[in-house]
Amino acid sequence: MSSSDETPADIQAPVGTDQATRDIAEVAAVEVITTAAVHLMSAAAVKCGLAEGEDAEELKDLDEARKLITALAALVVASAPDIGNQHARSLRDGLRSLQLAFREASVIPDAPGEGPGEKYTGSVV
């Protein structure tokens, strides 16, 4: 049977998949959400030129930063009611810092309310 003739039942799951599924099942949703948000924050910070080291400016990519910050804003705003104020407040603070850093790094500033993620958070100035 060629690989194109395989059905989902014929394809074996990678070794360890069952264990990984059990492991992720034990993680609370708030942890998954905050972990995803922290990854987005870290990537956005690097793309805004906030990385440490001599190559920080080389790593800056504001187009990529805009996408990451917008995704982060959507995640934070959508999940805030479910993850609780304690977690949401920290994520909002990080998001706002990134939005301000993006504004500062931009040669041509966005109009108020047009910056990354501001359609979800409102204007950041």
Backbone as numpy.savetxt, mean C-alpha at the origin, in Angstrom:
# Nx Ny Nz CAx CAy CAz Cx Cy Cz
-0.57 -36.36 -21.25 -1.42 -35.19 -21.25 -0.52 -33.96 -21.25
-0.75 -33.03 -22.15 0.05 -31.80 -22.19 -0.44 -30.83 -21.13
0.39 -29.82 -20.84 0.01 -28.87 -19.79 -1.26 -28.13 -20.15
-1.56 -27.98 -21.43 -2.79 -27.28 -21.82 -4.02 -28.15 -21.60
-3.83 -29.49 -21.46 -4.95 -30.40 -21.25 -5.23 -30.64 -19.77
-4.42 -30.08 -18.89 -4.59 -30.32 -17.46 -5.82 -29.61 -16.94
-6.51 -30.27 -16.05 -7.64 -29.66 -15.37 -7.16 -29.21 -14.00
-7.89 -28.32 -13.34 -7.46 -27.90 -12.00 -7.23 -29.06 -11.05
-7.98 -30.14 -11.19 -7.80 -31.30 -10.30 -6.48 -32.01 -10.57
-5.96 -31.89 -11.81 -4.71 -32.54 -12.17 -3.49 -31.77 -11.66
-3.66 -30.50 -11.41 -2.53 -29.66 -10.99 -2.38 -29.76 -9.48
-1.21 -30.13 -9.04 -0.97 -30.27 -7.61 -0.55 -28.94 -7.01
-1.03 -28.67 -5.82 -0.64 -27.46 -5.12 0.82 -27.56 -4.70
1.53 -26.45 -4.70 2.92 -26.48 -4.25 3.02 -27.01 -2.83
4.13 -27.65 -2.55 4.38 -28.18 -1.22 4.31 -27.02 -0.22
3.62 -27.22 0.87 3.53 -26.19 1.90 2.33 -25.28 1.77
1.56 -25.41 0.70 0.41 -24.54 0.50 -0.63 -24.75 1.60
-0.88 -26.00 1.96 -1.86 -26.28 3.01 -1.43 -25.64 4.32
-0.15 -25.73 4.64 0.36 -25.12 5.88 0.24 -23.60 5.81
0.57 -23.03 4.66 0.47 -21.57 4.50 -0.98 -21.11 4.65
-1.91 -21.88 4.12 -3.33 -21.55 4.24 -3.76 -21.60 5.70
-3.31 -22.62 6.41 -3.64 -22.70 7.83 -3.02 -21.54 8.60
-1.78 -21.21 8.26 -1.11 -20.11 8.95 -1.84 -18.78 8.74
-2.22 -18.48 7.50 -2.89 -17.22 7.21 -4.28 -17.19 7.83
-4.90 -18.34 7.98 -6.23 -18.41 8.59 -6.18 -17.99 10.05
-5.01 -18.11 10.67 -4.87 -17.76 12.08 -4.56 -16.28 12.30
-4.33 -15.54 11.22 -3.99 -14.13 11.34 -5.26 -13.29 11.30
-5.39 -12.39 12.25 -6.55 -11.51 12.30 -6.56 -10.56 11.10
-7.75 -10.23 10.63 -7.90 -9.34 9.48 -7.20 -8.01 9.70
-7.27 -7.47 10.90 -6.63 -6.18 11.17 -5.12 -6.27 10.94
-4.52 -7.40 11.24 -3.08 -7.58 11.02 -2.76 -7.64 9.53
-3.58 -8.32 8.77 -3.37 -8.41 7.32 -3.50 -7.01 6.71
-4.52 -6.28 7.11 -4.76 -4.93 6.57 -3.61 -3.99 6.93
-3.21 -3.98 8.20 -2.13 -3.07 8.59 -0.80 -3.46 7.96
-0.56 -4.75 7.78 0.67 -5.19 7.12 0.69 -4.73 5.67
-0.43 -4.88 4.99 -0.51 -4.41 3.59 -0.30 -2.90 3.53
-0.89 -2.17 4.48 -0.74 -0.72 4.51 0.72 -0.32 4.75
1.39 -1.01 5.64 2.80 -0.70 5.92 3.66 -0.97 4.69
3.37 -2.02 3.95 4.11 -2.30 2.71 3.89 -1.17 1.70
2.65 -0.73 1.56 2.35 0.37 0.65 3.06 1.65 1.10
3.05 1.91 2.40 3.73 3.10 2.94 5.22 3.07 2.66
5.82 1.93 2.91 7.27 1.80 2.71 7.64 2.01 1.25
6.90 1.38 0.37 7.17 1.53 -1.06 6.95 2.98 -1.50
5.89 3.61 -1.03 5.61 5.00 -1.40 6.69 5.94 -0.87
7.18 5.68 0.32 8.24 6.52 0.89 9.49 6.47 0.02
9.86 5.27 -0.41 11.02 5.12 -1.28 10.78 5.86 -2.59
9.61 5.70 -3.16 9.30 6.34 -4.45 9.18 7.86 -4.33
8.94 8.37 -3.11 8.92 9.82 -2.89 10.33 10.38 -2.65
11.31 9.49 -2.62 12.68 9.92 -2.42 13.09 9.98 -0.96
12.34 9.32 -0.09 12.60 9.36 1.34 13.47 8.22 1.84
13.99 7.41 0.93 14.85 6.30 1.33 16.15 6.83 1.90
16.74 6.05 2.78 18.05 6.41 3.31 19.11 5.99 2.31
20.21 6.69 2.32 21.32 6.30 1.46 21.54 7.28 0.32
22.65 7.08 -0.31 23.06 7.99 -1.38 22.20 7.85 -2.64
21.55 6.71 -2.80 20.77 6.49 -4.01 19.30 6.86 -3.87
18.92 7.55 -2.80 17.52 7.90 -2.57 16.92 8.67 -3.74
17.68 9.60 -4.28 17.17 10.41 -5.39 16.99 9.55 -6.65
17.87 8.60 -6.84 17.76 7.70 -8.00 16.52 6.81 -7.91
16.11 6.49 -6.70 14.96 5.61 -6.49 13.64 6.36 -6.58
13.69 7.67 -6.57 12.48 8.49 -6.59 11.75 8.32 -7.92
10.45 8.08 -7.83 9.59 7.94 -9.00 8.19 8.39 -8.57
7.89 9.65 -8.83 6.64 10.22 -8.33 5.39 9.63 -8.99
5.52 9.16 -10.22 4.38 8.50 -10.86 4.02 7.23 -10.09
5.02 6.45 -9.75 4.81 5.24 -8.96 4.32 5.60 -7.55
4.90 6.63 -6.96 4.49 7.07 -5.61 3.02 7.44 -5.60
2.57 8.15 -6.62 1.16 8.56 -6.70 0.24 7.33 -6.66
0.58 6.31 -7.41 -0.24 5.09 -7.45 -0.28 4.41 -6.09
0.88 4.31 -5.46 0.96 3.65 -4.15 0.20 4.43 -3.08
0.34 5.75 -3.09 -0.35 6.57 -2.09 -1.85 6.51 -2.30
-2.29 6.52 -3.55 -3.73 6.43 -3.82 -4.28 5.09 -3.36
-3.55 4.01 -3.61 -3.99 2.69 -3.14 -4.02 2.64 -1.62
-3.02 3.23 -0.98 -2.98 3.28 0.47 -4.17 4.07 1.01
-4.46 5.20 0.41 -5.60 6.02 0.86 -6.90 5.24 0.76
-7.10 4.55 -0.34 -8.32 3.77 -0.51 -8.42 2.68 0.56
-7.31 2.00 0.81 -7.30 0.94 1.83 -7.58 1.50 3.22
-6.94 2.59 3.56 -7.11 3.18 4.89 -8.54 3.67 5.10
-9.06 4.40 4.13 -10.41 4.95 4.26 -11.45 3.83 4.30
-11.30 2.85 3.43 -12.28 1.76 3.38 -12.24 0.87 4.61
-11.05 0.66 5.17 -10.93 -0.28 6.29 -11.06 0.37 7.66
-10.95 1.69 7.73 -10.96 2.38 9.03 -12.12 1.99 9.94
-13.35 1.92 9.44 -14.45 1.56 10.34 -14.31 0.15 10.94
-13.63 -0.72 10.23 -13.53 -2.10 10.67 -12.29 -2.40 11.52
-11.23 -1.61 11.37 -10.00 -1.92 12.10 -9.88 -1.15 13.41
-10.76 -0.21 13.63 -10.76 0.51 14.89 -9.90 1.76 14.85
-10.24 2.69 15.70 -9.59 4.01 15.71 -8.10 3.94 16.01
-7.69 3.07 16.91 -6.27 2.97 17.27 -5.41 2.66 16.05
-5.80 1.68 15.27 -5.05 1.30 14.07 -5.23 2.34 12.96
-6.46 2.76 12.77 -6.76 3.70 11.68 -6.03 5.03 11.86
-5.93 5.50 13.10 -5.26 6.78 13.35 -3.80 6.73 12.91
-3.11 5.66 13.25 -1.71 5.51 12.86 -1.57 5.46 11.34
-2.45 4.73 10.69 -2.39 4.63 9.24 -2.70 5.97 8.58
-3.69 6.70 9.13 -4.02 8.03 8.59 -2.84 8.98 8.73
-2.16 8.93 9.87 -1.00 9.79 10.09 0.10 9.50 9.08
0.38 8.22 8.86 1.39 7.84 7.88 1.00 8.26 6.48
-0.25 8.07 6.15 -0.76 8.46 4.83 -0.62 9.96 4.63
-1.02 10.73 5.61 -0.93 12.19 5.50 0.53 12.62 5.32
1.43 12.02 6.06 2.86 12.34 5.93 3.35 12.06 4.51
2.92 10.96 3.94 3.32 10.63 2.57 2.71 11.61 1.56
1.47 11.97 1.78 0.83 12.93 0.88 1.57 14.27 0.92
1.96 14.69 2.10 2.71 15.94 2.22 4.11 15.82 1.61
4.76 14.68 1.81 6.07 14.45 1.22 5.99 14.46 -0.30
4.92 13.89 -0.84 4.73 13.89 -2.28 4.59 15.32 -2.79
3.79 16.11 -2.10 3.61 17.52 -2.48 4.95 18.25 -2.49
5.72 18.00 -1.46 7.02 18.66 -1.33 7.99 18.22 -2.43
7.91 16.97 -2.83 8.82 16.43 -3.85 8.42 16.82 -5.27
7.17 17.22 -5.44 6.67 17.54 -6.78 7.16 18.89 -7.25
7.68 18.91 -8.47 8.13 20.16 -9.08 6.91 21.00 -9.45
5.89 20.35 -9.99 4.63 21.03 -10.33 3.58 20.52 -9.36
3.19 21.34 -8.39 2.25 20.87 -7.37 0.85 20.62 -7.94
0.20 19.62 -7.38 -1.19 19.33 -7.73 -2.08 20.40 -7.12
-3.21 20.63 -7.75 -4.21 21.54 -7.18 -4.74 20.91 -5.89
-5.18 21.72 -4.95 -5.75 21.15 -3.72 -6.87 20.16 -4.06
-6.81 19.01 -3.44 -7.80 17.96 -3.68 -7.46 17.06 -4.85
-6.39 17.37 -5.58 -6.01 16.58 -6.75 -4.75 15.73 -6.51
-4.16 15.81 -5.33 -2.96 15.05 -5.02 -3.28 13.57 -4.86
-2.26 12.76 -4.72 -2.49 11.32 -4.60 -3.34 10.98 -3.37
-4.40 10.23 -3.62 -5.28 9.77 -2.55 -6.26 10.80 -2.04
-6.15 12.04 -2.51 -7.01 13.09 -1.96 -8.47 12.95 -2.35
-8.75 12.15 -3.38 -10.17 11.90 -3.69 -10.82 11.06 -2.59
-9.99 10.39 -1.80 -10.49 9.59 -0.68 -10.38 10.32 0.66
-9.33 11.13 0.81 -9.05 11.74 2.11 -9.45 13.20 2.19
-9.70 13.83 1.06 -9.89 15.27 1.03 -8.53 15.93 0.87
-8.54 17.22 0.68 -7.34 17.98 0.43 -6.37 17.93 1.61
-5.09 17.79 1.28 -4.04 17.78 2.28 -3.13 18.97 1.96
-3.08 19.91 2.86 -2.19 21.09 2.65 -1.45 21.43 3.92
